[in-house]
Amino acid sequence: STRSLRYKWNALLMKAGIANRKGLHVGRHTFATQMLRKGADLRTVQALLGHRDISVTARYLQPAELESTRNLVAALP
């Protein structure tokens, strides 16, 4: 369940010594950002995140490298 997942996420953060507990969305965002930084194709990240529209994925990944993300989106057909 969502509640169970949140509990486990918070427990992992506490075990890691991260005092400022963040929600699950931070983990999702970090995953997506790292995928882009490591050279993953934007469409692949879109599929992994389950976004229907590539522009949603592009906004989500802006912190990775804003200019790089814009260039990737601009190159899409």
PyMOL Python script that loads the backbone (N, CA, C, O; Angstrom):
from pymol import cmd

cmd.read_pdbstr("""\
ATOM      1  N   SER A   1       0.835  -1.182   0.000  1.00  0.00           N
ATOM      2  CA  SER A   1       0.000   0.000   0.000  1.00  0.00           C
ATOM      3  C   SER A   1       0.878   1.243   0.000  1.00  0.00           C
ATOM      4  O   SER A   1       2.069   1.173   0.303  1.00  0.00           O
ATOM      5  N   THR A   2       0.289   2.367  -0.338  1.00  0.00           N
ATOM      6  CA  THR A   2       1.019   3.631  -0.355  1.00  0.00           C
ATOM      7  C   THR A   2       1.534   3.978   1.036  1.00  0.00           C
ATOM      8  O   THR A   2       2.661   4.446   1.196  1.00  0.00           O
ATOM      9  N   ARG A   3       0.702   3.746   2.024  1.00  0.00           N
ATOM     10  CA  ARG A   3       1.092   4.060   3.406  1.00  0.00           C
ATOM     11  C   ARG A   3       2.313   3.235   3.831  1.00  0.00           C
ATOM     12  O   ARG A   3       3.233   3.755   4.462  1.00  0.00           O
ATOM     13  N   SER A   4       2.311   1.962   3.482  1.00  0.00           N
ATOM     14  CA  SER A   4       3.416   1.077   3.817  1.00  0.00           C
ATOM     15  C   SER A   4       4.700   1.530   3.114  1.00  0.00           C
ATOM     16  O   SER A   4       5.778   1.525   3.709  1.00  0.00           O
ATOM     17  N   LEU A   5       4.572   1.915   1.860  1.00  0.00           N
ATOM     18  CA  LEU A   5       5.725   2.374   1.099  1.00  0.00           C
ATOM     19  C   LEU A   5       6.305   3.647   1.704  1.00  0.00           C
ATOM     20  O   LEU A   5       7.524   3.788   1.812  1.00  0.00           O
ATOM     21  N   ARG A   6       5.436   4.572   2.098  1.00  0.00           N
ATOM     22  CA  ARG A   6       5.902   5.809   2.743  1.00  0.00           C
ATOM     23  C   ARG A   6       6.621   5.505   4.055  1.00  0.00           C
ATOM     24  O   ARG A   6       7.660   6.094   4.353  1.00  0.00           O
ATOM     25  N   TYR A   7       6.066   4.592   4.828  1.00  0.00           N
ATOM     26  CA  TYR A   7       6.676   4.217   6.100  1.00  0.00           C
ATOM     27  C   TYR A   7       8.075   3.653   5.870  1.00  0.00           C
ATOM     28  O   TYR A   7       9.026   4.028   6.555  1.00  0.00           O
ATOM     29  N   LYS A   8       8.190   2.757   4.909  1.00  0.00           N
ATOM     30  CA  LYS A   8       9.488   2.145   4.618  1.00  0.00           C
ATOM     31  C   LYS A   8      10.486   3.176   4.092  1.00  0.00           C
ATOM     32  O   LYS A   8      11.664   3.144   4.449  1.00  0.00           O
ATOM     33  N   TRP A   9      10.013   4.085   3.246  1.00  0.00           N
ATOM     34  CA  TRP A   9      10.870   5.143   2.707  1.00  0.00           C
ATOM     35  C   TRP A   9      11.419   5.993   3.855  1.00  0.00           C
ATOM     36  O   TRP A   9      12.622   6.245   3.922  1.00  0.00           O
ATOM     37  N   ASN A  10      10.546   6.429   4.748  1.00  0.00           N
ATOM     38  CA  ASN A  10      10.970   7.253   5.880  1.00  0.00           C
ATOM     39  C   ASN A  10      11.920   6.492   6.795  1.00  0.00           C
ATOM     40  O   ASN A  10      12.866   7.073   7.329  1.00  0.00           O
ATOM     41  N   ALA A  11      11.679   5.206   6.980  1.00  0.00           N
ATOM     42  CA  ALA A  11      12.570   4.394   7.807  1.00  0.00           C
ATOM     43  C   ALA A  11      13.963   4.312   7.183  1.00  0.00           C
ATOM     44  O   ALA A  11      14.962   4.375   7.898  1.00  0.00           O
ATOM     45  N   LEU A  12      14.038   4.171   5.855  1.00  0.00           N
ATOM     46  CA  LEU A  12      15.328   4.139   5.161  1.00  0.00           C
ATOM     47  C   LEU A  12      16.068   5.463   5.312  1.00  0.00           C
ATOM     48  O   LEU A  12      17.277   5.480   5.543  1.00  0.00           O
ATOM     49  N   LEU A  13      15.344   6.565   5.181  1.00  0.00           N
ATOM     50  CA  LEU A  13      15.972   7.876   5.339  1.00  0.00           C
ATOM     51  C   LEU A  13      16.516   8.055   6.747  1.00  0.00           C
ATOM     52  O   LEU A  13      17.623   8.562   6.930  1.00  0.00           O
ATOM     53  N   MET A  14      15.744   7.641   7.737  1.00  0.00           N
ATOM     54  CA  MET A  14      16.192   7.758   9.119  1.00  0.00           C
ATOM     55  C   MET A  14      17.417   6.874   9.362  1.00  0.00           C
ATOM     56  O   MET A  14      18.358   7.285  10.041  1.00  0.00           O
ATOM     57  N   LYS A  15      17.402   5.670   8.811  1.00  0.00           N
ATOM     58  CA  LYS A  15      18.530   4.751   8.971  1.00  0.00           C
ATOM     59  C   LYS A  15      19.792   5.320   8.313  1.00  0.00           C
ATOM     60  O   LYS A  15      20.906   5.107   8.791  1.00  0.00           O
ATOM     61  N   ALA A  16      19.593   6.049   7.203  1.00  0.00           N
ATOM     62  CA  ALA A  16      20.722   6.658   6.498  1.00  0.00           C
ATOM     63  C   ALA A  16      21.209   7.926   7.195  1.00  0.00           C
ATOM     64  O   ALA A  16      22.220   8.510   6.804  1.00  0.00           O
ATOM     65  N   GLY A  17      20.482   8.343   8.228  1.00  0.00           N
ATOM     66  CA  GLY A  17      20.890   9.525   8.973  1.00  0.00           C
ATOM     67  C   GLY A  17      20.477  10.835   8.330  1.00  0.00           C
ATOM     68  O   GLY A  17      21.049  11.886   8.618  1.00  0.00           O
ATOM     69  N   ILE A  18      19.495  10.768   7.471  1.00  0.00           N
ATOM     70  CA  ILE A  18      19.005  11.981   6.821  1.00  0.00           C
ATOM     71  C   ILE A  18      17.909  12.557   7.702  1.00  0.00           C
ATOM     72  O   ILE A  18      16.795  12.037   7.769  1.00  0.00           O
ATOM     73  N   ALA A  19      18.260  13.647   8.375  1.00  0.00           N
ATOM     74  CA  ALA A  19      17.334  14.232   9.351  1.00  0.00           C
ATOM     75  C   ALA A  19      16.135  14.889   8.684  1.00  0.00           C
ATOM     76  O   ALA A  19      15.013  14.795   9.180  1.00  0.00           O
ATOM     77  N   ASN A  20      16.372  15.548   7.571  1.00  0.00           N
ATOM     78  CA  ASN A  20      15.287  16.242   6.886  1.00  0.00           C
ATOM     79  C   ASN A  20      14.560  15.237   5.998  1.00  0.00           C
ATOM     80  O   ASN A  20      14.932  15.042   4.841  1.00  0.00           O
ATOM     81  N   ARG A  21      13.542  14.614   6.529  1.00  0.00           N
ATOM     82  CA  ARG A  21      12.828  13.556   5.793  1.00  0.00           C
ATOM     83  C   ARG A  21      12.066  14.147   4.619  1.00  0.00           C
ATOM     84  O   ARG A  21      11.384  15.164   4.746  1.00  0.00           O
ATOM     85  N   LYS A  22      12.192  13.512   3.511  1.00  0.00           N
ATOM     86  CA  LYS A  22      11.528  13.940   2.285  1.00  0.00           C
ATOM     87  C   LYS A  22      10.535  12.877   1.860  1.00  0.00           C
ATOM     88  O   LYS A  22      10.647  11.711   2.240  1.00  0.00           O
ATOM     89  N   GLY A  23       9.576  13.289   1.078  1.00  0.00           N
ATOM     90  CA  GLY A  23       8.573  12.361   0.585  1.00  0.00           C
ATOM     91  C   GLY A  23       9.094  11.470  -0.529  1.00  0.00           C
ATOM     92  O   GLY A  23      10.227  11.618  -0.987  1.00  0.00           O
ATOM     93  N   LEU A  24       8.263  10.560  -0.949  1.00  0.00           N
ATOM     94  CA  LEU A  24       8.621   9.627  -2.019  1.00  0.00           C
ATOM     95  C   LEU A  24       8.903  10.332  -3.334  1.00  0.00           C
ATOM     96  O   LEU A  24       9.690   9.848  -4.147  1.00  0.00           O
ATOM     97  N   HIS A  25       8.264  11.470  -3.541  1.00  0.00           N
ATOM     98  CA  HIS A  25       8.454  12.188  -4.794  1.00  0.00           C
ATOM     99  C   HIS A  25       9.922  12.568  -4.989  1.00  0.00           C
ATOM    100  O   HIS A  25      10.411  12.601  -6.118  1.00  0.00           O
ATOM    101  N   VAL A  26      10.613  12.850  -3.909  1.00  0.00           N
ATOM    102  CA  VAL A  26      12.033  13.195  -3.998  1.00  0.00           C
ATOM    103  C   VAL A  26      12.824  12.017  -4.552  1.00  0.00           C
ATOM    104  O   VAL A  26      13.717  12.207  -5.378  1.00  0.00           O
ATOM    105  N   GLY A  27      12.509  10.809  -4.110  1.00  0.00           N
ATOM    106  CA  GLY A  27      13.181   9.622  -4.630  1.00  0.00           C
ATOM    107  C   GLY A  27      12.919   9.430  -6.110  1.00  0.00           C
ATOM    108  O   GLY A  27      13.823   9.083  -6.871  1.00  0.00           O
ATOM    109  N   ARG A  28      11.702   9.651  -6.507  1.00  0.00           N
ATOM    110  CA  ARG A  28      11.325   9.535  -7.923  1.00  0.00           C
ATOM    111  C   ARG A  28      12.062  10.584  -8.749  1.00  0.00           C
ATOM    112  O   ARG A  28      12.575  10.296  -9.830  1.00  0.00           O
ATOM    113  N   HIS A  29      12.105  11.800  -8.220  1.00  0.00           N
ATOM    114  CA  HIS A  29      12.772  12.889  -8.909  1.00  0.00           C
ATOM    115  C   HIS A  29      14.275  12.620  -9.021  1.00  0.00           C
ATOM    116  O   HIS A  29      14.877  12.848 -10.070  1.00  0.00           O
ATOM    117  N   THR A  30      14.865  12.141  -7.951  1.00  0.00           N
ATOM    118  CA  THR A  30      16.292  11.835  -7.952  1.00  0.00           C
ATOM    119  C   THR A  30      16.604  10.740  -8.963  1.00  0.00           C
ATOM    120  O   THR A  30      17.586  10.830  -9.700  1.00  0.00           O
ATOM    121  N   PHE A  31      15.772   9.712  -8.997  1.00  0.00           N
ATOM    122  CA  PHE A  31      15.950   8.625  -9.960  1.00  0.00           C
ATOM    123  C   PHE A  31      15.946   9.172 -11.385  1.00  0.00           C
ATOM    124  O   PHE A  31      16.836   8.864 -12.177  1.00  0.00           O
ATOM    125  N   ALA A  32      14.944   9.982 -11.705  1.00  0.00           N
ATOM    126  CA  ALA A  32      14.814  10.523 -13.052  1.00  0.00           C
ATOM    127  C   ALA A  32      15.984  11.436 -13.401  1.00  0.00           C
ATOM    128  O   ALA A  32      16.516  11.374 -14.509  1.00  0.00           O
ATOM    129  N   THR A  33      16.380  12.276 -12.464  1.00  0.00           N
ATOM    130  CA  THR A  33      17.487  13.196 -12.695  1.00  0.00           C
ATOM    131  C   THR A  33      18.780  12.433 -12.953  1.00  0.00           C
ATOM    132  O   THR A  33      19.521  12.763 -13.879  1.00  0.00           O
ATOM    133  N   GLN A  34      19.051  11.430 -12.152  1.00  0.00           N
ATOM    134  CA  GLN A  34      20.266  10.644 -12.334  1.00  0.00           C
ATOM    135  C   GLN A  34      20.255   9.887 -13.656  1.00  0.00           C
ATOM    136  O   GLN A  34      21.288   9.771 -14.315  1.00  0.00           O
ATOM    137  N   MET A  35      19.100   9.375 -14.042  1.00  0.00           N
ATOM    138  CA  MET A  35      18.996   8.692 -15.336  1.00  0.00           C
ATOM    139  C   MET A  35      19.399   9.636 -16.468  1.00  0.00           C
ATOM    140  O   MET A  35      20.165   9.255 -17.353  1.00  0.00           O
ATOM    141  N   LEU A  36      18.888  10.854 -16.439  1.00  0.00           N
ATOM    142  CA  LEU A  36      19.204  11.827 -17.482  1.00  0.00           C
ATOM    143  C   LEU A  36      20.681  12.192 -17.449  1.00  0.00           C
ATOM    144  O   LEU A  36      21.326  12.252 -18.495  1.00  0.00           O
ATOM    145  N   ARG A  37      21.216  12.432 -16.273  1.00  0.00           N
ATOM    146  CA  ARG A  37      22.626  12.798 -16.157  1.00  0.00           C
ATOM    147  C   ARG A  37      23.559  11.700 -16.647  1.00  0.00           C
ATOM    148  O   ARG A  37      24.651  11.977 -17.143  1.00  0.00           O
ATOM    149  N   LYS A  38      23.125  10.461 -16.508  1.00  0.00           N
ATOM    150  CA  LYS A  38      23.948   9.330 -16.954  1.00  0.00           C
ATOM    151  C   LYS A  38      23.765   9.041 -18.439  1.00  0.00           C
ATOM    152  O   LYS A  38      24.349   8.095 -18.969  1.00  0.00           O
ATOM    153  N   GLY A  39      22.948   9.864 -19.116  1.00  0.00           N
ATOM    154  CA  GLY A  39      22.814   9.734 -20.559  1.00  0.00           C
ATOM    155  C   GLY A  39      21.610   8.948 -21.038  1.00  0.00           C
ATOM    156  O   GLY A  39      21.530   8.600 -22.216  1.00  0.00           O
ATOM    157  N   ALA A  40      20.674   8.664 -20.149  1.00  0.00           N
ATOM    158  CA  ALA A  40      19.476   7.933 -20.568  1.00  0.00           C
ATOM    159  C   ALA A  40      18.668   8.784 -21.549  1.00  0.00           C
ATOM    160  O   ALA A  40      18.613  10.009 -21.434  1.00  0.00           O
ATOM    161  N   ASP A  41      18.061   8.125 -22.490  1.00  0.00           N
ATOM    162  CA  ASP A  41      17.203   8.784 -23.467  1.00  0.00           C
ATOM    163  C   ASP A  41      15.958   9.330 -22.761  1.00  0.00           C
ATOM    164  O   ASP A  41      15.393   8.670 -21.889  1.00  0.00           O
ATOM    165  N   LEU A  42      15.540  10.528 -23.140  1.00  0.00           N
ATOM    166  CA  LEU A  42      14.395  11.159 -22.500  1.00  0.00           C
ATOM    167  C   LEU A  42      13.133  10.313 -22.644  1.00  0.00           C
ATOM    168  O   LEU A  42      12.315  10.257 -21.725  1.00  0.00           O
ATOM    169  N   ARG A  43      12.972   9.666 -23.777  1.00  0.00           N
ATOM    170  CA  ARG A  43      11.796   8.804 -23.988  1.00  0.00           C
ATOM    171  C   ARG A  43      11.831   7.580 -23.064  1.00  0.00           C
ATOM    172  O   ARG A  43      10.787   7.121 -22.600  1.00  0.00           O
ATOM    173  N   THR A  44      13.013   7.063 -22.804  1.00  0.00           N
ATOM    174  CA  THR A  44      13.141   5.936 -21.880  1.00  0.00           C
ATOM    175  C   THR A  44      12.725   6.349 -20.483  1.00  0.00           C
ATOM    176  O   THR A  44      11.990   5.631 -19.804  1.00  0.00           O
ATOM    177  N   VAL A  45      13.206   7.522 -20.051  1.00  0.00           N
ATOM    178  CA  VAL A  45      12.839   8.026 -18.732  1.00  0.00           C
ATOM    179  C   VAL A  45      11.334   8.277 -18.677  1.00  0.00           C
ATOM    180  O   VAL A  45      10.693   7.998 -17.664  1.00  0.00           O
ATOM    181  N   GLN A  46      10.775   8.802 -19.759  1.00  0.00           N
ATOM    182  CA  GLN A  46       9.328   9.026 -19.833  1.00  0.00           C
ATOM    183  C   GLN A  46       8.582   7.721 -19.597  1.00  0.00           C
ATOM    184  O   GLN A  46       7.628   7.677 -18.821  1.00  0.00           O
ATOM    185  N   ALA A  47       9.015   6.668 -20.259  1.00  0.00           N
ATOM    186  CA  ALA A  47       8.353   5.368 -20.113  1.00  0.00           C
ATOM    187  C   ALA A  47       8.498   4.833 -18.687  1.00  0.00           C
ATOM    188  O   ALA A  47       7.542   4.297 -18.126  1.00  0.00           O
ATOM    189  N   LEU A  48       9.674   4.975 -18.106  1.00  0.00           N
ATOM    190  CA  LEU A  48       9.899   4.484 -16.747  1.00  0.00           C
ATOM    191  C   LEU A  48       9.054   5.222 -15.716  1.00  0.00           C
ATOM    192  O   LEU A  48       8.602   4.631 -14.736  1.00  0.00           O
ATOM    193  N   LEU A  49       8.841   6.520 -15.941  1.00  0.00           N
ATOM    194  CA  LEU A  49       8.041   7.308 -15.012  1.00  0.00           C
ATOM    195  C   LEU A  49       6.548   7.183 -15.283  1.00  0.00           C
ATOM    196  O   LEU A  49       5.728   7.538 -14.436  1.00  0.00           O
ATOM    197  N   GLY A  50       6.197   6.682 -16.456  1.00  0.00           N
ATOM    198  CA  GLY A  50       4.792   6.509 -16.789  1.00  0.00           C
ATOM    199  C   GLY A  50       4.100   7.785 -17.243  1.00  0.00           C
ATOM    200  O   GLY A  50       2.878   7.903 -17.147  1.00  0.00           O
ATOM    201  N   HIS A  51       4.881   8.739 -17.738  1.00  0.00           N
ATOM    202  CA  HIS A  51       4.282   9.977 -18.233  1.00  0.00           C
ATOM    203  C   HIS A  51       3.734   9.770 -19.647  1.00  0.00           C
ATOM    204  O   HIS A  51       4.399   9.180 -20.499  1.00  0.00           O
ATOM    205  N   ARG A  52       2.544  10.251 -19.880  1.00  0.00           N
ATOM    206  CA  ARG A  52       1.956  10.160 -21.224  1.00  0.00           C
ATOM    207  C   ARG A  52       2.543  11.206 -22.163  1.00  0.00           C
ATOM    208  O   ARG A  52       2.699  10.962 -23.360  1.00  0.00           O
ATOM    209  N   ASP A  53       2.867  12.373 -21.610  1.00  0.00           N
ATOM    210  CA  ASP A  53       3.344  13.496 -22.408  1.00  0.00           C
ATOM    211  C   ASP A  53       4.813  13.760 -22.093  1.00  0.00           C
ATOM    212  O   ASP A  53       5.190  13.899 -20.929  1.00  0.00           O
ATOM    213  N   ILE A  54       5.637  13.828 -23.132  1.00  0.00           N
ATOM    214  CA  ILE A  54       7.074  14.040 -22.950  1.00  0.00           C
ATOM    215  C   ILE A  54       7.378  15.379 -22.292  1.00  0.00           C
ATOM    216  O   ILE A  54       8.406  15.521 -21.629  1.00  0.00           O
ATOM    217  N   SER A  55       6.499  16.363 -22.465  1.00  0.00           N
ATOM    218  CA  SER A  55       6.750  17.670 -21.859  1.00  0.00           C
ATOM    219  C   SER A  55       6.674  17.594 -20.332  1.00  0.00           C
ATOM    220  O   SER A  55       7.337  18.366 -19.639  1.00  0.00           O
ATOM    221  N   VAL A  56       5.877  16.679 -19.814  1.00  0.00           N
ATOM    222  CA  VAL A  56       5.821  16.482 -18.356  1.00  0.00           C
ATOM    223  C   VAL A  56       7.162  15.952 -17.873  1.00  0.00           C
ATOM    224  O   VAL A  56       7.677  16.401 -16.849  1.00  0.00           O
ATOM    225  N   THR A  57       7.723  15.008 -18.596  1.00  0.00           N
ATOM    226  CA  THR A  57       9.020  14.448 -18.239  1.00  0.00           C
ATOM    227  C   THR A  57      10.100  15.523 -18.322  1.00  0.00           C
ATOM    228  O   THR A  57      10.971  15.594 -17.456  1.00  0.00           O
ATOM    229  N   ALA A  58      10.049  16.344 -19.341  1.00  0.00           N
ATOM    230  CA  ALA A  58      11.044  17.401 -19.515  1.00  0.00           C
ATOM    231  C   ALA A  58      11.010  18.383 -18.347  1.00  0.00           C
ATOM    232  O   ALA A  58      12.062  18.806 -17.868  1.00  0.00           O
ATOM    233  N   ARG A  59       9.830  18.745 -17.890  1.00  0.00           N
ATOM    234  CA  ARG A  59       9.726  19.654 -16.736  1.00  0.00           C
ATOM    235  C   ARG A  59      10.260  18.986 -15.481  1.00  0.00           C
ATOM    236  O   ARG A  59      10.931  19.616 -14.663  1.00  0.00           O
ATOM    237  N   TYR A  60       9.963  17.737 -15.345  1.00  0.00           N
ATOM    238  CA  TYR A  60      10.369  16.961 -14.182  1.00  0.00           C
ATOM    239  C   TYR A  60      11.886  16.908 -14.063  1.00  0.00           C
ATOM    240  O   TYR A  60      12.427  16.898 -12.958  1.00  0.00           O
ATOM    241  N   LEU A  61      12.560  16.874 -15.183  1.00  0.00           N
ATOM    242  CA  LEU A  61      14.003  16.672 -15.195  1.00  0.00           C
ATOM    243  C   LEU A  61      14.808  17.951 -15.334  1.00  0.00           C
ATOM    244  O   LEU A  61      16.030  17.888 -15.473  1.00  0.00           O
ATOM    245  N   GLN A  62      14.175  19.089 -15.301  1.00  0.00           N
ATOM    246  CA  GLN A  62      14.907  20.345 -15.468  1.00  0.00           C
ATOM    247  C   GLN A  62      16.121  20.490 -14.568  1.00  0.00           C
ATOM    248  O   GLN A  62      17.149  20.978 -15.037  1.00  0.00           O
ATOM    249  N   PRO A  63      16.063  20.095 -13.301  1.00  0.00           N
ATOM    250  CA  PRO A  63      17.241  20.281 -12.456  1.00  0.00           C
ATOM    251  C   PRO A  63      18.475  19.525 -12.928  1.00  0.00           C
ATOM    252  O   PRO A  63      19.586  19.876 -12.532  1.00  0.00           O
ATOM    253  N   ALA A  64      18.321  18.506 -13.756  1.00  0.00           N
ATOM    254  CA  ALA A  64      19.481  17.737 -14.190  1.00  0.00           C
ATOM    255  C   ALA A  64      20.454  18.655 -14.919  1.00  0.00           C
ATOM    256  O   ALA A  64      21.585  18.853 -14.475  1.00  0.00           O
ATOM    257  N   GLU A  65      20.020  19.195 -16.003  1.00  0.00           N
ATOM    258  CA  GLU A  65      20.781  20.162 -16.776  1.00  0.00           C
ATOM    259  C   GLU A  65      19.761  20.843 -17.658  1.00  0.00           C
ATOM    260  O   GLU A  65      19.375  20.308 -18.697  1.00  0.00           O
ATOM    261  N   LEU A  66      19.329  21.998 -17.260  1.00  0.00           N
ATOM    262  CA  LEU A  66      18.233  22.683 -17.923  1.00  0.00           C
ATOM    263  C   LEU A  66      18.475  22.831 -19.424  1.00  0.00           C
ATOM    264  O   LEU A  66      17.597  22.508 -20.224  1.00  0.00           O
ATOM    265  N   GLU A  67      19.641  23.309 -19.809  1.00  0.00           N
ATOM    266  CA  GLU A  67      19.922  23.513 -21.228  1.00  0.00           C
ATOM    267  C   GLU A  67      19.950  22.190 -21.983  1.00  0.00           C
ATOM    268  O   GLU A  67      19.426  22.094 -23.093  1.00  0.00           O
ATOM    269  N   SER A  68      20.555  21.181 -21.387  1.00  0.00           N
ATOM    270  CA  SER A  68      20.617  19.870 -22.016  1.00  0.00           C
ATOM    271  C   SER A  68      19.218  19.286 -22.209  1.00  0.00           C
ATOM    272  O   SER A  68      18.915  18.712 -23.255  1.00  0.00           O
ATOM    273  N   THR A  69      18.376  19.436 -21.198  1.00  0.00           N
ATOM    274  CA  THR A  69      17.004  18.926 -21.279  1.00  0.00           C
ATOM    275  C   THR A  69      16.240  19.639 -22.384  1.00  0.00           C
ATOM    276  O   THR A  69      15.531  18.998 -23.159  1.00  0.00           O
ATOM    277  N   ARG A  70      16.376  20.950 -22.463  1.00  0.00           N
ATOM    278  CA  ARG A  70      15.691  21.712 -23.516  1.00  0.00           C
ATOM    279  C   ARG A  70      16.152  21.259 -24.895  1.00  0.00           C
ATOM    280  O   ARG A  70      15.343  21.136 -25.815  1.00  0.00           O
ATOM    281  N   ASN A  71      17.447  21.012 -25.039  1.00  0.00           N
ATOM    282  CA  ASN A  71      17.969  20.552 -26.332  1.00  0.00           C
ATOM    283  C   ASN A  71      17.407  19.196 -26.703  1.00  0.00           C
ATOM    284  O   ASN A  71      17.085  18.957 -27.867  1.00  0.00           O
ATOM    285  N   LEU A  72      17.282  18.299 -25.727  1.00  0.00           N
ATOM    286  CA  LEU A  72      16.721  16.977 -25.985  1.00  0.00           C
ATOM    287  C   LEU A  72      15.259  17.077 -26.432  1.00  0.00           C
ATOM    288  O   LEU A  72      14.842  16.407 -27.377  1.00  0.00           O
ATOM    289  N   VAL A  73      14.503  17.908 -25.752  1.00  0.00           N
ATOM    290  CA  VAL A  73      13.094  18.074 -26.101  1.00  0.00           C
ATOM    291  C   VAL A  73      12.951  18.749 -27.458  1.00  0.00           C
ATOM    292  O   VAL A  73      12.079  18.378 -28.243  1.00  0.00           O
ATOM    293  N   ALA A  74      13.784  19.720 -27.739  1.00  0.00           N
ATOM    294  CA  ALA A  74      13.727  20.424 -29.029  1.00  0.00           C
ATOM    295  C   ALA A  74      14.045  19.485 -30.189  1.00  0.00           C
ATOM    296  O   ALA A  74      13.571  19.698 -31.306  1.00  0.00           O
ATOM    297  N   ALA A  75      14.835  18.458 -29.937  1.00  0.00           N
ATOM    298  CA  ALA A  75      15.215  17.518 -30.987  1.00  0.00           C
ATOM    299  C   ALA A  75      14.136  16.469 -31.270  1.00  0.00           C
ATOM    300  O   ALA A  75      14.237  15.729 -32.249  1.00  0.00           O
ATOM    301  N   LEU A  76      13.124  16.403 -30.436  1.00  0.00           N
ATOM    302  CA  LEU A  76      12.061  15.410 -30.641  1.00  0.00           C
ATOM    303  C   LEU A  76      11.223  15.774 -31.857  1.00  0.00           C
ATOM    304  O   LEU A  76      11.030  16.951 -32.161  1.00  0.00           O
ATOM    305  N   PRO A  77      10.721  14.742 -32.560  1.00  0.00           N
ATOM    306  CA  PRO A  77       9.878  15.016 -33.740  1.00  0.00           C
ATOM    307  C   PRO A  77       8.561  15.645 -33.374  1.00  0.00           C
ATOM    308  O   PRO A  77       7.749  15.932 -34.253  1.00  0.00           O
TER     309      PRO A  77
END
""", "prot")
cmd.dss("prot")
cmd.show_as("cartoon", "prot")
cmd.util.cbc("prot")
cmd.orient("prot")
